[in-house]
């Protein structure tokens, strides 16, 4: 079994004016600085997924669309995930929900956490994400990173447009806890899978 879990930071928005890159890059730096996980960005912009139109989930039959298959192959390489979550009308983005639906087998028994942003730090969207993740047989961390209220307006381009470092002292502890939990669950699920093999 490999020693370091492979973790994907999934950027869950594709809008041309999205804000997601700023927290994604910050979270990438936090994860890489630890040295105990291999982390890379996975951008939904790089995956031209159709709206889910398969005959069934790939749990029951292989997907036919080549982009869906490429997406499944991409996420299958990882042992855990950090979702970058925007809150749209109290939930996750449509493109993130579609990406989650485009796979099933690849998510099973893998952990995830989130970094969310918006008026209430994407708390409602992250709660929806957790419900979806459970249905996909994933393991959610208890902790997540929430960038909301004044912190959100401090770093957002339509607000103060300051760097992430301006709010780092407010969110670093939750990021550390979320990453600690993600690492623990990644190692636990990897060991359990290795024992089954």
C-alpha positions in Angstrom: 0.0 0.0 0.0 1.3 3.5 -0.9 2.2 5.6 2.1 0.7 8.9 1.0 -3.0 9.2 0.1 -3.7 10.8 -3.3 -6.1 13.7 -2.8 -8.0 15.6 -5.5 -9.1 19.2 -4.9 -12.2 19.3 -7.1 -13.1 22.8 -8.3 -16.9 22.7 -8.3 -17.7 25.7 -10.5 -17.1 26.4 -14.2 -18.4 29.9 -14.6 -16.1 32.3 -16.4 -16.3 34.7 -13.4 -16.0 32.1 -10.7 -14.4 32.8 -7.4 -13.4 29.2 -6.8 -9.8 29.5 -7.9 -8.7 31.7 -5.0 -9.8 29.3 -2.2 -8.7 26.3 -4.3 -5.2 27.6 -4.6 -5.1 28.4 -0.9 -6.3 25.0 0.1 -3.8 23.4 -2.3 -1.0 25.2 -0.6 -2.3 24.2 2.9 -2.4 20.5 1.9 0.9 20.5 0.1 2.7 22.2 3.0 1.9 19.2 5.2 3.9 16.7 3.2 1.7 13.8 4.2 -0.6 13.6 1.2 -0.1 14.0 -2.6 -2.6 16.7 -3.8 -3.6 18.0 -7.2 -6.3 20.2 -8.6 -9.1 18.6 -10.7 -11.0 21.3 -12.5 -14.5 20.6 -13.8 -13.7 23.1 -16.7 -11.4 20.4 -18.0 -14.2 17.8 -18.2 -16.9 18.6 -20.8 -19.5 16.4 -19.1 -22.9 16.1 -20.6 -25.9 16.3 -18.3 -26.2 12.7 -17.0 -27.9 10.8 -19.8 -26.6 7.2 -19.3 -29.0 4.3 -19.1 -28.0 3.7 -15.5 -25.3 4.6 -13.0 -21.9 3.0 -13.8 -22.4 1.0 -10.7 -24.8 -1.1 -12.8 -23.5 -0.8 -16.3 -20.5 0.9 -18.0 -21.0 4.5 -19.1 -21.1 5.1 -22.9 -20.1 8.8 -23.1 -16.4 9.1 -23.5 -16.2 12.2 -21.4 -18.1 10.4 -18.6 -15.6 7.6 -18.8 -12.6 10.0 -18.8 -14.1 11.7 -15.7 -14.5 8.3 -14.0 -10.9 7.4 -14.8 -9.7 10.8 -13.5 -11.4 10.6 -10.1 -10.6 6.8 -9.7 -6.9 7.7 -9.3 -7.6 9.4 -5.9 -8.0 8.2 -2.4 -9.9 11.2 -1.1 -11.3 14.5 -2.2 -11.5 18.2 -1.2 -14.5 19.8 -2.9 -14.4 23.6 -3.5 -18.0 24.5 -3.0 -19.9 27.6 -4.1 -23.4 28.0 -2.7 -26.1 28.5 -5.3 -29.6 28.9 -3.8 -28.8 26.9 -0.7 -27.1 24.0 -2.5 -24.1 23.0 -4.6 -23.6 24.0 -8.2 -25.4 22.1 -10.9 -22.0 21.2 -12.5 -20.8 19.7 -9.3 -24.0 17.7 -8.8 -23.7 16.4 -12.4 -20.1 15.5 -11.9 -20.9 13.5 -8.8 -23.7 11.7 -10.6 -21.4 10.8 -13.6 -19.6 8.2 -11.4 -20.4 5.9 -8.6 -18.0 3.0 -8.2 -15.1 5.5 -8.1 -16.5 7.4 -5.0 -17.3 4.3 -2.9 -15.5 4.2 0.5 -13.5 7.3 0.0 -13.4 10.3 2.2 -14.1 13.9 1.4 -14.0 17.3 3.0 -14.9 20.8 1.6 -13.9 24.4 1.5 -17.1 26.5 0.9 -17.7 30.2 0.3 -20.6 32.6 0.2 -22.8 34.5 2.6 -23.0 31.8 5.2 -19.7 30.1 4.1 -21.6 27.6 1.9 -22.8 25.8 5.0 -26.1 24.8 3.4 -24.4 23.6 0.2 -21.8 21.6 2.2 -24.7 19.9 4.1 -26.3 19.0 0.8 -22.9 17.7 -0.5 -22.6 15.5 2.6 -26.0 13.9 1.9 -25.0 13.2 -1.7 -21.7 11.8 -0.6 -23.3 9.4 1.9 -25.6 8.1 -0.9 -22.4 7.6 -3.0 -21.0 5.5 -0.1 -18.4 8.1 0.7 -17.1 9.2 4.1 -17.5 12.9 5.1 -15.2 14.6 7.5 -16.9 16.3 10.4 -14.8 19.5 9.8 -14.9 21.8 6.7 -13.7 25.2 5.9 -16.4 27.9 5.6 -15.6 31.4 4.2 -18.5 33.6 4.9 -19.7 37.0 5.9 -17.1 39.7 6.3 -14.3 37.2 5.4 -15.9 36.4 2.1 -16.3 40.1 1.3 -12.7 40.8 2.3 -11.3 38.5 -0.4 -14.0 38.6 -3.0 -13.3 40.8 -6.1 -16.6 42.6 -5.6 -15.5 43.4 -2.0 -12.0 44.1 -0.8 -10.3 41.7 -3.2 -7.6 41.1 -0.7 -5.5 37.9 -0.8 -6.5 34.8 1.2 -3.8 35.6 3.7 -6.0 38.5 4.9 -8.4 36.0 6.4 -6.0 33.1 7.0 -6.0 33.4 10.8 -9.8 32.9 10.8 -9.8 29.7 8.7 -6.5 28.0 9.2 -7.5 26.0 12.2 -10.6 24.6 10.5 -8.5 23.8 7.4 -6.0 21.9 9.5 -8.7 20.0 11.3 -10.4 19.2 8.0 -7.2 18.0 6.5 -6.3 16.0 9.6 -9.6 14.2 9.4 -9.4 13.6 5.7 -5.9 12.1 6.1 -7.1 9.8 8.9 -10.1 8.6 6.9 -8.0 8.2 3.7 -5.5 6.0 5.5 -8.3 4.0 7.2 -10.2 3.3 4.0 -7.0 2.5 2.1 -5.9 0.0 4.8 -9.4 -1.6 4.8 -9.4 -2.0 1.1 -5.8 -3.4 1.2 -6.9 -5.9 3.8 -9.9 -7.0 1.6 -7.8 -7.4 -1.5 
